[in-house]
Structure formats: structure tokens, C-alpha cells
């Protein structure tokens, strides 16, 4: 057989993608470079994920693969937004009966994570979805995730119990700024100008929307600087944890030879270490309590001496189930706290699933889009929160700016970015 006069240079020189240069020229001749690279990338992933897979060189490139990915992300984003709204509203409602026991609620939520996540992980491991190879991944990233999430949950619970409802979503929007910064520092990401502008437009729209109303200027009156600062710090801890989770997925793709890491592996081990560090932080908090009389700043933490821990847990459990004689102010329990825990766990699974198919910034933007609706609901008279607030036309204007930011961020969304 005569050899071709022209021998093209291989588009991808890899032992996992063994297609001759002549066949590559036949497949991709006249096709856009972007389609060539996309098909090569997907073919390599399939070959890495299944050793028995042999791609047909005459098969046309899957032109709808990028569209399918966008549909998956849009569906996951819609579910995440709905759960985010319920999670934000129930977060404040759950702290109404447990205002004096924020640490108890934080620890109860964490133990709920461990029980649910490890139970699901066990079943998925038995069915072969979560493989032993996935469970054998290095645990050091999960230790970091657990530590950061323990800090975020505890500081968020304490500050959320003291802040007014509409102030919580406002301050938590610093999450996106932290996430953008840390994704550049830790993952080395480079974001285009339209994405950066879109993020800040979303943040500006959210602030404008939630800061409207007749009582907006008195929102943080009498609260001081300590609790808002703690809520901002809580957002920073959670932002870094989400970046570390994303790096775990990226690293697992290489370690697992193209297979996607099961999300319950990340959830389970992260929550397991979160329980450990939450307990350790209780001891640190108790030490701070000893010095609170010398430092008024530390007295805001309302530390729990170790000698009073059994009594604290007992009264916290009594308030949670609303039983006993000393349960004044526990109206709404156990329905609100338990409902919050269920929605919170479901929301975190949905959020991590969105992170798996997109990026940390996309997931945070989906969560941010739920903020105006959450603020509107929290501004209404609610059970156990009878105070309401009127919303000005700036709320509508802020929502429009938010949507413009989302559209700007998603313009020209190629697969290889983020």
C-alpha cells in the first residue's frame, strides 16, 4: 500500500490515545480547531476511564457534548437555587428557638452530616459506585476541609443567632469575593474580564437589593462590629473549603485515570473531620472563656466552661425537643431545627454536585441568585419572626443588576475555562 506523501503531526501524542496521524487528518480535516481539541479531550477521558473502550476513528465528534454539559449545570443550578432559598430562611428560623445554643445546633448538624453521608457512602461502595480506589485517596485535603468547615459553621451559628435576618445574606455575599481570590491564589485560575465584572455585578446587585427598605439604615444598629466581622470570617472559611474541595476533584481525575470522584467520598470524610475539629474548637472556646474577663472582646463569644458542658448539652437537647420545665423561648422546636438540618444536608449535596460539574465560582453564583428571594421572604412576617420590613424599588433594581451579572459571567462559556 502506498504511503501518503504528507504525514501530519499528531494532534495528541499520548499512549492513551493511539490514533495514527493519517486517521487524525481524516477525522479533523476542515473542522474548527476548537472542535478538534474538544473531541480529543473527551476521547482521552473515555479511554482513561475504561480500558476496554476503543474509540472509532470514523465516528464524528460529539458536537452536543458541550450543550449537554450546560443543560446538566443549568438543571443542577435550578435545584441548588431552590434549596438555597429554603436553607437561608430555615437557617434563621432554626436559630430562633436555639438562640442560646448555637454550638449545640452546629454540632448536631455536623453529626447529621456524618450519619447521612457515611450511610450513603457505605451503600454506594457496596454497589461499586464509590470504589475502594476512591476511598484510598490521601486524607490530608479532607482534614483541611473539616477544619475550615468547623470554623465556618461555628462562627456562622454564633453570629447568625445575634444578627438580624436580612443582614445575614448581605454579609455572607463576601463568600464570592473570598472564593474568587482564593481560587486565583490556590488553584492558579485566570478569569477573564467579563467573568470578574459579572461576579462583582452580581455582588453589587445583591447588596443593592437586600440593603433596600425603610429600615435598611437601622439594620445593624445596636449589633456592633464583632458579629458582622465573625459572619464575614465564616464566609472566608467556607470559601477556602470549597476551593479545597474543587482541588480534590481535579486531583482525583488524575489519580483515578479520568474517572469522576464520587461526591459522597468528599462529603463523608470532610464531615468526619469536621466533627473532630468542632469538638477541639469547643475546648479552645472554653479556654477563651477563662480569659474573657480580661478581654471584653472575647466575652462576646459566650464560651462554655468544660465543667458546664454536660449541663449545656442537656438543656440544649431539652430545648431542641421542647420538653421539660426549663424550655422558655424554645417555641418552634423541634420542627424548625430538624427541618433546617434536613434541608441543609440536601442543599450541600446539591451544591457539591454542581461544583463537580462546573466550578466553585459557578456554584457560588447559583447560590447568590437565591439571595433576593430569600431576603424578600425574610422581610415578611414569619412564624416566630413577626417583624417585617417594606422593600423599596431598589430591591427590583438590585435584582435586575444581579441577573445582568449572571448573564455577563456566562457569556462565551467554553468548556476549558474554569
TORKOLFI-697355 format. One record per residue (C-alpha): residue number from 1; x, y, z. Coordinates in steps of 0.1 Angstrom, whole numbers, m for minus. Last residue first. Layout:
residues N
<node n="NUM" east="X" north="Y" up="Z"/>
...
//
This chain:
residues 418
<node n="418" east="m129" north="274" up="350"/>
<node n="417" east="m123" north="276" up="312"/>
<node n="416" east="m119" north="245" up="290"/>
<node n="415" east="m156" north="240" up="284"/>
<node n="414" east="m161" north="273" up="267"/>
<node n="413" east="m186" north="298" up="282"/>
<node n="412" east="m188" north="328" up="259"/>
<node n="411" east="m212" north="348" up="280"/>
<node n="410" east="m219" north="331" up="314"/>
<node n="409" east="m205" north="359" up="336"/>
<node n="408" east="m223" north="386" up="317"/>
<node n="407" east="m256" north="368" up="320"/>
<node n="406" east="m251" north="363" up="358"/>
<node n="405" east="m241" north="400" up="362"/>
<node n="404" east="m272" north="411" up="343"/>
<node n="403" east="m293" north="389" up="366"/>
<node n="402" east="m278" north="406" up="397"/>
<node n="401" east="m283" north="441" up="382"/>
<node n="400" east="m320" north="433" up="376"/>
<node n="399" east="m323" north="420" up="412"/>
<node n="398" east="m308" north="452" up="425"/>
<node n="397" east="m332" north="473" up="405"/>
<node n="396" east="m362" north="453" up="419"/>
<node n="395" east="m349" north="458" up="455"/>
<node n="394" east="m342" north="494" up="448"/>
<node n="393" east="m379" north="498" up="443"/>
<node n="392" east="m382" north="498" up="481"/>
<node n="391" east="m389" north="468" up="503"/>
<node n="390" east="m410" north="471" up="534"/>
<node n="389" east="m398" north="453" up="566"/>
<node n="388" east="m414" north="426" up="588"/>
<node n="387" east="m412" north="417" up="624"/>
<node n="386" east="m432" north="386" up="634"/>
<node n="385" east="m403" north="362" up="634"/>
<node n="384" east="m416" north="331" up="653"/>
<node n="383" east="m438" north="323" up="623"/>
<node n="382" east="m430" north="348" up="595"/>
<node n="381" east="m438" north="384" up="589"/>
<node n="380" east="m422" north="392" up="555"/>
<node n="379" east="m387" north="406" up="552"/>
<node n="378" east="m372" north="371" up="555"/>
<node n="377" east="m392" north="361" up="524"/>
<node n="376" east="m379" north="391" up="504"/>
<node n="375" east="m344" north="384" up="517"/>
<node n="374" east="m345" north="349" up="505"/>
<node n="373" east="m358" north="359" up="471"/>
<node n="372" east="m330" north="385" up="467"/>
<node n="371" east="m304" north="359" up="479"/>
<node n="370" east="m312" north="330" up="456"/>
<node n="369" east="m290" north="343" up="428"/>
<node n="368" east="m261" north="342" up="452"/>
<node n="367" east="m263" north="304" up="455"/>
<node n="366" east="m261" north="300" up="417"/>
<node n="365" east="m232" north="324" up="417"/>
<node n="364" east="m214" north="304" up="444"/>
<node n="363" east="m218" north="272" up="423"/>
<node n="362" east="m204" north="289" up="392"/>
<node n="361" east="m174" north="302" up="411"/>
<node n="360" east="m166" north="269" up="427"/>
<node n="359" east="m166" north="252" up="393"/>
<node n="358" east="m189" north="232" up="369"/>
<node n="357" east="m199" north="195" up="370"/>
<node n="356" east="m185" north="186" up="405"/>
<node n="355" east="m194" north="220" up="419"/>
<node n="354" east="m230" north="214" up="410"/>
<node n="353" east="m229" north="181" up="428"/>
<node n="352" east="m213" north="198" up="457"/>
<node n="351" east="m241" north="223" up="459"/>
<node n="350" east="m268" north="196" up="456"/>
<node n="349" east="m252" north="175" up="484"/>
<node n="348" east="m249" north="207" up="505"/>
<node n="347" east="m285" north="216" up="499"/>
<node n="346" east="m298" north="182" up="509"/>
<node n="345" east="m278" north="184" up="541"/>
<node n="344" east="m291" north="219" up="548"/>
<node n="343" east="m327" north="209" up="540"/>
<node n="342" east="m326" north="180" up="565"/>
<node n="341" east="m308" north="201" up="592"/>
<node n="340" east="m332" north="230" up="587"/>
<node n="339" east="m362" north="208" up="591"/>
<node n="338" east="m348" north="194" up="623"/>
<node n="337" east="m342" north="229" up="637"/>
<node n="336" east="m376" north="242" up="627"/>
<node n="335" east="m397" north="212" up="638"/>
<node n="334" east="m381" north="206" up="672"/>
<node n="333" east="m386" north="233" up="682"/>
<node n="332" east="m407" north="262" up="671"/>
<node n="331" east="m410" north="277" up="706"/>
<node n="330" east="m378" north="273" up="726"/>
<node n="329" east="m381" north="306" up="744"/>
<node n="328" east="m387" north="290" up="778"/>
<node n="327" east="m377" north="254" up="779"/>
<node n="326" east="m369" north="249" up="815"/>
<node n="325" east="m399" north="226" up="825"/>
<node n="324" east="m391" north="197" up="803"/>
<node n="323" east="m395" north="190" up="766"/>
<node n="322" east="m391" north="213" up="735"/>
<node n="321" east="m371" north="186" up="716"/>
<node n="320" east="m343" north="211" up="708"/>
<node n="319" east="m348" north="229" up="741"/>
<node n="318" east="m343" north="197" up="761"/>
<node n="317" east="m313" north="188" up="739"/>
<node n="316" east="m298" north="222" up="746"/>
<node n="315" east="m305" north="218" up="783"/>
<node n="314" east="m287" north="185" up="784"/>
<node n="313" east="m258" north="197" up="762"/>
<node n="312" east="m252" north="228" up="784"/>
<node n="311" east="m255" north="207" up="816"/>
<node n="310" east="m228" north="183" up="803"/>
<node n="309" east="m206" north="212" up="792"/>
<node n="308" east="m207" north="231" up="825"/>
<node n="307" east="m174" north="218" up="838"/>
<node n="306" east="m158" north="224" up="803"/>
<node n="305" east="m166" north="261" up="806"/>
<node n="304" east="m188" north="273" up="777"/>
<node n="303" east="m177" north="305" up="760"/>
<node n="302" east="m201" north="333" up="753"/>
<node n="301" east="m180" north="345" up="723"/>
<node n="300" east="m187" north="382" up="731"/>
<node n="299" east="m166" north="380" up="762"/>
<node n="298" east="m135" north="376" up="739"/>
<node n="297" east="m136" north="414" up="730"/>
<node n="296" east="m140" north="423" up="767"/>
<node n="295" east="m105" north="409" up="774"/>
<node n="294" east="m95" north="402" up="810"/>
<node n="293" east="m129" north="388" up="820"/>
<node n="292" east="m129" north="367" up="788"/>
<node n="291" east="m97" north="349" up="798"/>
<node n="290" east="m113" north="318" up="811"/>
<node n="289" east="m139" north="318" up="783"/>
<node n="288" east="m111" north="317" up="758"/>
<node n="287" east="m100" north="283" up="773"/>
<node n="286" east="m136" north="271" up="769"/>
<node n="285" east="m136" north="282" up="732"/>
<node n="284" east="m104" north="262" up="727"/>
<node n="283" east="m121" north="231" up="741"/>
<node n="282" east="m151" north="237" up="719"/>
<node n="281" east="m128" north="241" up="690"/>
<node n="280" east="m115" north="206" up="696"/>
<node n="279" east="m150" north="192" up="694"/>
<node n="278" east="m157" north="210" up="662"/>
<node n="277" east="m123" north="197" up="649"/>
<node n="276" east="m133" north="161" up="653"/>
<node n="275" east="m169" north="166" up="639"/>
<node n="274" east="m154" north="184" up="609"/>
<node n="273" east="m130" north="155" up="603"/>
<node n="272" east="m160" north="133" up="597"/>
<node n="271" east="m178" north="159" up="577"/>
<node n="270" east="m149" north="161" up="552"/>
<node n="269" east="m146" north="123" up="551"/>
<node n="268" east="m182" north="119" up="543"/>
<node n="267" east="m188" north="148" up="519"/>
<node n="266" east="m157" north="142" up="498"/>
<node n="265" east="m164" north="105" up="494"/>
<node n="264" east="m201" north="113" up="490"/>
<node n="263" east="m193" north="133" up="459"/>
<node n="262" east="m180" north="103" up="440"/>
<node n="261" east="m147" north="111" up="422"/>
<node n="260" east="m151" north="113" up="384"/>
<node n="259" east="m130" north="88" up="365"/>
<node n="258" east="m102" north="101" up="342"/>
<node n="257" east="m74" north="79" up="355"/>
<node n="256" east="m84" north="78" up="391"/>
<node n="255" east="m53" north="97" up="403"/>
<node n="254" east="m56" north="123" up="375"/>
<node n="253" east="m93" north="129" up="380"/>
<node n="252" east="m88" north="128" up="418"/>
<node n="251" east="m65" north="158" up="416"/>
<node n="250" east="m92" north="179" up="400"/>
<node n="249" east="m119" north="167" up="424"/>
<node n="248" east="m97" north="174" up="454"/>
<node n="247" east="m89" north="208" up="440"/>
<node n="246" east="m126" north="216" up="439"/>
<node n="245" east="m129" north="206" up="475"/>
<node n="244" east="m100" north="228" up="485"/>
<node n="243" east="m117" north="257" up="468"/>
<node n="242" east="m150" north="250" up="487"/>
<node n="241" east="m131" north="249" up="520"/>
<node n="240" east="m114" north="283" up="512"/>
<node n="239" east="m149" north="298" up="506"/>
<node n="238" east="m163" north="282" up="538"/>
<node n="237" east="m135" north="298" up="559"/>
<node n="236" east="m140" north="332" up="542"/>
<node n="235" east="m177" north="332" up="547"/>
<node n="234" east="m173" north="325" up="584"/>
<node n="233" east="m149" north="354" up="586"/>
<node n="232" east="m176" north="377" up="572"/>
<node n="231" east="m200" north="363" up="598"/>
<node n="230" east="m175" north="370" up="626"/>
<node n="229" east="m169" north="405" up="614"/>
<node n="228" east="m207" north="411" up="614"/>
<node n="227" east="m208" north="398" up="650"/>
<node n="226" east="m179" north="419" up="663"/>
<node n="225" east="m188" north="453" up="647"/>
<node n="224" east="m217" north="463" up="669"/>
<node n="223" east="m252" north="450" up="669"/>
<node n="222" east="m271" north="481" up="682"/>
<node n="221" east="m279" north="493" up="648"/>
<node n="220" east="m271" north="467" up="621"/>
<node n="219" east="m303" north="470" up="601"/>
<node n="218" east="m310" north="506" up="611"/>
<node n="217" east="m301" north="521" up="576"/>
<node n="216" east="m322" north="494" up="559"/>
<node n="215" east="m354" north="502" up="579"/>
<node n="214" east="m374" north="517" up="551"/>
<node n="213" east="m363" north="492" up="525"/>
<node n="212" east="m333" north="485" up="504"/>
<node n="211" east="m300" north="469" up="515"/>
<node n="210" east="m311" north="435" up="502"/>
<node n="209" east="m314" north="445" up="466"/>
<node n="208" east="m284" north="469" up="464"/>
<node n="207" east="m262" north="443" up="481"/>
<node n="206" east="m274" north="416" up="458"/>
<node n="205" east="m269" north="438" up="427"/>
<node n="204" east="m234" north="448" up="438"/>
<node n="203" east="m224" north="411" up="443"/>
<node n="202" east="m239" north="401" up="410"/>
<node n="201" east="m221" north="430" up="393"/>
<node n="200" east="m189" north="420" up="411"/>
<node n="199" east="m191" north="385" up="397"/>
<node n="198" east="m200" north="396" up="362"/>
<node n="197" east="m171" north="420" up="361"/>
<node n="196" east="m147" north="392" up="370"/>
<node n="195" east="m163" north="369" up="345"/>
<node n="194" east="m162" north="396" up="317"/>
<node n="193" east="m126" north="404" up="325"/>
<node n="192" east="m115" north="369" up="320"/>
<node n="191" east="m105" north="347" up="349"/>
<node n="190" east="m71" north="331" up="354"/>
<node n="189" east="m70" north="302" up="378"/>
<node n="188" east="m39" north="294" up="398"/>
<node n="187" east="m57" north="269" up="420"/>
<node n="186" east="m47" north="283" up="454"/>
<node n="185" east="m42" north="320" up="447"/>
<node n="184" east="m66" north="325" up="419"/>
<node n="183" east="m93" north="303" up="435"/>
<node n="182" east="m86" north="321" up="468"/>
<node n="181" east="m94" north="355" up="454"/>
<node n="180" east="m126" north="344" up="436"/>
<node n="179" east="m138" north="325" up="466"/>
<node n="178" east="m132" north="353" up="490"/>
<node n="177" east="m151" north="377" up="468"/>
<node n="176" east="m179" north="351" up="464"/>
<node n="175" east="m182" north="345" up="501"/>
<node n="174" east="m184" north="382" up="508"/>
<node n="173" east="m220" north="376" up="500"/>
<node n="172" east="m224" north="362" up="535"/>
<node n="171" east="m226" north="397" up="549"/>
<node n="170" east="m258" north="406" up="529"/>
<node n="169" east="m273" north="372" up="534"/>
<node n="168" east="m271" north="375" up="572"/>
<node n="167" east="m282" north="412" up="575"/>
<node n="166" east="m317" north="404" up="564"/>
<node n="165" east="m323" north="381" up="594"/>
<node n="164" east="m310" north="404" up="622"/>
<node n="163" east="m276" north="393" up="637"/>
<node n="162" east="m272" north="376" up="671"/>
<node n="161" east="m280" north="340" up="662"/>
<node n="160" east="m263" north="343" up="629"/>
<node n="159" east="m230" north="354" up="646"/>
<node n="158" east="m228" north="322" up="667"/>
<node n="157" east="m240" north="299" up="640"/>
<node n="156" east="m217" north="313" up="614"/>
<node n="155" east="m186" north="312" up="637"/>
<node n="154" east="m194" north="275" up="644"/>
<node n="153" east="m201" north="265" up="609"/>
<node n="152" east="m172" north="283" up="593"/>
<node n="151" east="m146" north="271" up="618"/>
<node n="150" east="m158" north="235" up="615"/>
<node n="149" east="m158" north="239" up="577"/>
<node n="148" east="m122" north="250" up="577"/>
<node n="147" east="m110" north="222" up="599"/>
<node n="146" east="m130" north="195" up="580"/>
<node n="145" east="m117" north="208" up="546"/>
<node n="144" east="m81" north="208" up="559"/>
<node n="143" east="m85" north="172" up="572"/>
<node n="142" east="m102" north="162" up="539"/>
<node n="141" east="m72" north="175" up="519"/>
<node n="140" east="m48" north="154" up="541"/>
<node n="139" east="m68" north="122" up="536"/>
<node n="138" east="m50" north="109" up="505"/>
<node n="137" east="m73" north="88" up="483"/>
<node n="136" east="m79" north="52" up="494"/>
<node n="135" east="m117" north="56" up="495"/>
<node n="134" east="m117" north="64" up="457"/>
<node n="133" east="m97" north="33" up="449"/>
<node n="132" east="m121" north="13" up="470"/>
<node n="131" east="m148" north="23" up="446"/>
<node n="130" east="m177" north="46" up="452"/>
<node n="129" east="m202" north="34" up="426"/>
<node n="128" east="m195" north="m2" up="432"/>
<node n="127" east="m228" north="m11" up="448"/>
<node n="126" east="m213" north="m18" up="482"/>
<node n="125" east="m194" north="14" up="480"/>
<node n="124" east="m225" north="33" up="472"/>
<node n="123" east="m243" north="17" up="502"/>
<node n="122" east="m214" north="26" up="525"/>
<node n="121" east="m212" north="62" up="511"/>
<node n="120" east="m249" north="67" up="518"/>
<node n="119" east="m245" north="57" up="554"/>
<node n="118" east="m213" north="77" up="557"/>
<node n="117" east="m231" north="108" up="544"/>
<node n="116" east="m262" north="105" up="565"/>
<node n="115" east="m246" north="98" up="599"/>
<node n="114" east="m217" north="122" up="593"/>
<node n="113" east="m238" north="151" up="581"/>
<node n="112" east="m262" north="147" up="610"/>
<node n="111" east="m233" north="147" up="634"/>
<node n="110" east="m223" north="181" up="619"/>
<node n="109" east="m259" north="195" up="622"/>
<node n="108" east="m260" north="184" up="659"/>
<node n="107" east="m226" north="200" up="665"/>
<node n="106" east="m237" north="233" up="649"/>
<node n="105" east="m271" north="232" up="667"/>
<node n="104" east="m254" north="227" up="701"/>
<node n="103" east="m229" north="254" up="694"/>
<node n="102" east="m257" north="278" up="687"/>
<node n="101" east="m275" north="271" up="720"/>
<node n="100" east="m288" north="304" up="733"/>
<node n="99" east="m306" north="312" up="701"/>
<node n="98" east="m319" north="277" up="698"/>
<node n="97" east="m356" north="285" up="694"/>
<node n="96" east="m349" north="314" up="669"/>
<node n="95" east="m318" north="298" up="654"/>
<node n="94" east="m339" north="274" up="634"/>
<node n="93" east="m358" north="303" up="618"/>
<node n="92" east="m326" north="320" up="607"/>
<node n="91" east="m312" north="289" up="589"/>
<node n="90" east="m347" north="280" up="578"/>
<node n="89" east="m348" north="310" up="555"/>
<node n="88" east="m313" north="306" up="541"/>
<node n="87" east="m318" north="268" up="535"/>
<node n="86" east="m351" north="272" up="518"/>
<node n="85" east="m337" north="297" up="494"/>
<node n="84" east="m305" north="276" up="489"/>
<node n="83" east="m327" north="246" up="481"/>
<node n="82" east="m344" north="264" up="453"/>
<node n="81" east="m311" north="278" up="440"/>
<node n="80" east="m294" north="244" up="441"/>
<node n="79" east="m323" north="228" up="422"/>
<node n="78" east="m320" north="254" up="394"/>
<node n="77" east="m282" north="252" up="394"/>
<node n="76" east="m282" north="214" up="390"/>
<node n="75" east="m306" north="217" up="360"/>
<node n="74" east="m285" north="245" up="344"/>
<node n="73" east="m252" north="226" up="350"/>
<node n="72" east="m267" north="195" up="334"/>
<node n="71" east="m280" north="215" up="304"/>
<node n="70" east="m246" north="232" up="300"/>
<node n="69" east="m228" north="198" up="300"/>
<node n="68" east="m253" north="186" up="274"/>
<node n="67" east="m246" north="216" up="252"/>
<node n="66" east="m208" north="210" up="254"/>
<node n="65" east="m213" north="174" up="244"/>
<node n="64" east="m236" north="183" up="215"/>
<node n="63" east="m209" north="183" up="188"/>
<node n="62" east="m199" north="147" up="196"/>
<node n="61" east="m171" north="145" up="170"/>
<node n="60" east="m179" north="122" up="141"/>
<node n="59" east="m170" north="85" up="145"/>
<node n="58" east="m145" north="74" up="119"/>
<node n="57" east="m118" north="70" up="145"/>
<node n="56" east="m140" north="46" up="165"/>
<node n="55" east="m128" north="48" up="200"/>
<node n="54" east="m118" north="16" up="217"/>
<node n="53" east="m131" north="13" up="253"/>
<node n="52" east="m119" north="m17" up="272"/>
<node n="51" east="m96" north="4" up="294"/>
<node n="50" east="m125" north="25" up="305"/>
<node n="49" east="m119" north="58" up="323"/>
<node n="48" east="m87" north="67" up="306"/>
<node n="47" east="m100" north="59" up="272"/>
<node n="46" east="m132" north="79" up="278"/>
<node n="45" east="m112" north="108" up="291"/>
<node n="44" east="m89" north="107" up="261"/>
<node n="43" east="m119" north="107" up="237"/>
<node n="42" east="m134" north="137" up="255"/>
<node n="41" east="m102" north="157" up="252"/>
<node n="40" east="m97" north="147" up="215"/>
<node n="39" east="m132" north="157" up="207"/>
<node n="38" east="m129" north="191" up="224"/>
<node n="37" east="m95" north="197" up="208"/>
<node n="36" east="m108" north="191" up="173"/>
<node n="35" east="m140" north="210" up="179"/>
<node n="34" east="m120" north="241" up="190"/>
<node n="33" east="m97" north="237" up="160"/>
<node n="32" east="m126" north="240" up="136"/>
<node n="31" east="m131" north="211" up="112"/>
<node n="30" east="m116" north="211" up="77"/>
<node n="29" east="m97" north="179" up="82"/>
<node n="28" east="m104" north="165" up="117"/>
<node n="27" east="m112" north="128" up="111"/>
<node n="26" east="m91" north="122" up="80"/>
<node n="25" east="m61" north="141" up="94"/>
<node n="24" east="m64" north="121" up="126"/>
<node n="23" east="m65" north="89" up="106"/>
<node n="22" east="m32" north="99" up="88"/>
<node n="21" east="m16" north="108" up="122"/>
<node n="20" east="m25" north="73" up="136"/>
<node n="19" east="m48" north="71" up="165"/>
<node n="18" east="m34" north="58" up="198"/>
<node n="17" east="m49" north="79" up="225"/>
<node n="16" east="m39" north="66" up="259"/>
<node n="15" east="m2" north="63" up="250"/>
<node n="14" east="m3" north="101" up="243"/>
<node n="13" east="7" north="123" up="214"/>
<node n="12" east="m23" north="144" up="207"/>
<node n="11" east="m27" north="163" up="174"/>
<node n="10" east="m2" north="141" up="157"/>
<node n="9" east="19" north="158" up="130"/>
<node n="8" east="7" north="151" up="96"/>
<node n="7" east="24" north="127" up="72"/>
<node n="6" east="21" north="140" up="36"/>
<node n="5" east="30" north="118" up="7"/>
<node n="4" east="7" north="91" up="19"/>
<node n="3" east="23" north="56" up="19"/>
<node n="2" east="14" north="34" up="m10"/>
<node n="1" east="0" north="0" up="0"/>
//
